[in-house]
């Protein structure tokens, strides 16, 4: 309770200790989770059944995707193949045959890289939803900026 009261105060000096402590604890939790994931993946990659490794990767992806706060009006499908993970997203309630967005990555069997690929895929999922919702990056002056995906499509004058 004291923590919440201090963080909500207008005095930066009173809140700074609690904010610093909160972020240090959060960083430690994130680090512990990362180490745990890498240890489990390292053990699973030694098993002859690659599907167990890929299933754990899918759990990691889902935990990262949860942080992206995908609205419930979007359906996210994930498929585990023999070589990696495929993710599809589309609006709920639209007829089948409506184009969906998809992405995939091939698991290379190196836990550090595969976990990072899960994070990147989740961030791309969040960015795709943001685009579908109409969000476009803007400059301070309000000019809509071109992103890398649009650069590939339309080219760049730079």
MARBA-15339 format. One record per residue (C-alpha): residue number from 1; residue in three letters; x, y, z. Coordinates in steps of 0.001 Angstrom, whole numbers, plus 500000, padded with zeros to 6 digits. Example, Ala and Ser with C-alpha at 12.3 -4.5 7.8 and 13.67 -1.06 7.14 Angstrom:
REM residues 2
  num  residu      px      py      pz
    1     ALA  512300  495500  507800
    2     SER  513670  498940  507140
//
This chain:
REM residues 158
  num  residu      px      py      pz
    1     UNK  500000  500000  500000
    2     UNK  502788  502374  500893
    3     UNK  504356  501572  497532
    4     UNK  501209  502548  495593
    5     UNK  500765  505740  497592
    6     UNK  504377  506786  496987
    7     UNK  504249  506035  493258
    8     UNK  501055  508083  492885
    9     UNK  502424  511163  494599
   10     UNK  503381  514355  492870
   11     UNK  506738  514366  494646
   12     UNK  509366  512666  492537
   13     UNK  511659  512293  495528
   14     UNK  509116  510289  497527
   15     UNK  508223  508046  494605
   16     UNK  511704  507537  493137
   17     UNK  512789  504913  495688
   18     UNK  509679  502807  495058
   19     UNK  509824  503181  491294
   20     UNK  513476  502163  491253
   21     UNK  512800  499165  493498
   22     UNK  509788  498116  491404
   23     UNK  511775  498141  488140
   24     UNK  514729  496337  489707
   25     UNK  512372  493585  490907
   26     UNK  510687  493415  487503
   27     UNK  514059  493179  485734
   28     UNK  515121  490371  488065
   29     UNK  511869  488466  487374
   30     UNK  512353  488899  483608
   31     UNK  515958  487712  483868
   32     UNK  514960  484681  485974
   33     UNK  512249  483752  483447
   34     UNK  514721  484049  480578
   35     UNK  517297  481845  482314
   36     UNK  514600  479286  483175
   37     UNK  513346  479217  479561
   38     UNK  516856  478748  478195
   39     UNK  517575  475889  480625
   40     UNK  514362  474068  479682
   41     UNK  514980  474578  475959
   42     UNK  518543  473323  476327
   43     UNK  517258  470109  477941
   44     UNK  514449  469652  475391
   45     UNK  516669  470105  472357
   46     UNK  518628  467009  473334
   47     UNK  515509  464819  473130
   48     UNK  514900  462973  469883
   49     UNK  511321  464297  469759
   50     UNK  511649  467838  468367
   51     UNK  507937  468507  468990
   52     UNK  508502  468942  472748
   53     UNK  511062  471686  472024
   54     UNK  508669  473390  469618
   55     UNK  505748  473127  472062
   56     UNK  507769  474894  474744
   57     UNK  508738  477551  472193
   58     UNK  505050  478038  471443
   59     UNK  504420  478607  475165
   60     UNK  507171  481223  475182
   61     UNK  505656  482896  472122
   62     UNK  502219  482977  473778
   63     UNK  503646  484590  476913
   64     UNK  505254  487309  474793
   65     UNK  502080  487716  472714
   66     UNK  500083  488210  475914
   67     UNK  502219  491285  476614
   68     UNK  501167  492762  473258
   69     UNK  497535  493142  474435
   70     UNK  495861  491849  471274
   71     UNK  492179  492910  471263
   72     UNK  489662  490073  471556
   73     UNK  488205  490923  468142
   74     UNK  491264  489259  466565
   75     UNK  491770  485511  466376
   76     UNK  495358  484325  466621
   77     UNK  496075  480824  465307
   78     UNK  499361  479135  465969
   79     UNK  500494  475962  464243
   80     UNK  503526  473927  465185
   81     UNK  505094  472337  462128
   82     UNK  508050  469960  461869
   83     UNK  510451  472867  461467
   84     UNK  508965  475814  463325
   85     UNK  505960  477897  464282
   86     UNK  503384  479556  462004
   87     UNK  501168  482341  463363
   88     UNK  498035  483667  461630
   89     UNK  495790  486529  462689
   90     UNK  492441  487723  461376
   91     UNK  489371  489515  462634
   92     UNK  486774  487357  464336
   93     UNK  483407  487047  462671
   94     UNK  484601  487563  459108
   95     UNK  483798  484849  456578
   96     UNK  486332  482161  455779
   97     UNK  488370  483032  452755
   98     UNK  488983  486568  454022
   99     UNK  492720  487171  453853
  100     UNK  494560  486835  457122
  101     UNK  498023  488022  458035
  102     UNK  500600  485390  458844
  103     UNK  504208  484963  459808
  104     UNK  506499  482107  460711
  105     UNK  509944  481263  461911
  106     UNK  512110  478207  461648
  107     UNK  513469  476960  464957
  108     UNK  517220  476547  464572
  109     UNK  517711  474521  467757
  110     UNK  519772  477145  469575
  111     UNK  517681  478161  472603
  112     UNK  518896  481765  472799
  113     UNK  518068  482464  469137
  114     UNK  514783  480573  469159
  115     UNK  513548  482394  472286
  116     UNK  514504  485697  470694
  117     UNK  512617  484703  467525
  118     UNK  509514  484146  469683
  119     UNK  509863  487678  471065
  120     UNK  510316  489175  467594
  121     UNK  507300  487260  466262
  122     UNK  505145  488528  469154
  123     UNK  506238  492127  468556
  124     UNK  505486  491762  464837
  125     UNK  502065  490411  465773
  126     UNK  501446  493479  467933
  127     UNK  502616  495782  465134
  128     UNK  500337  494036  462633
  129     UNK  497338  494501  464912
  130     UNK  498273  498150  465398
  131     UNK  498317  498582  461608
  132     UNK  494968  496808  461265
  133     UNK  493572  499154  463903
  134     UNK  494745  502161  461891
  135     UNK  497771  503200  463916
  136     UNK  500588  504671  461843
  137     UNK  503845  506052  463250
  138     UNK  503889  509870  463111
  139     UNK  506576  512476  463475
  140     UNK  506360  515250  466079
  141     UNK  504811  517463  463381
  142     UNK  502074  514903  462671
  143     UNK  503487  513560  459405
  144     UNK  502776  509848  458898
  145     UNK  506116  508039  458645
  146     UNK  506839  505133  456334
  147     UNK  507784  501889  458042
  148     UNK  510096  499156  456749
  149     UNK  507244  497045  455393
  150     UNK  505889  499988  453407
  151     UNK  509385  500768  452167
  152     UNK  509578  497308  450610
  153     UNK  506233  497834  448897
  154     UNK  506540  501454  447781
  155     UNK  510284  502021  447788
  156     UNK  512112  504892  449376
  157     UNK  513305  508179  447909
  158     UNK  516240  508377  450368
//
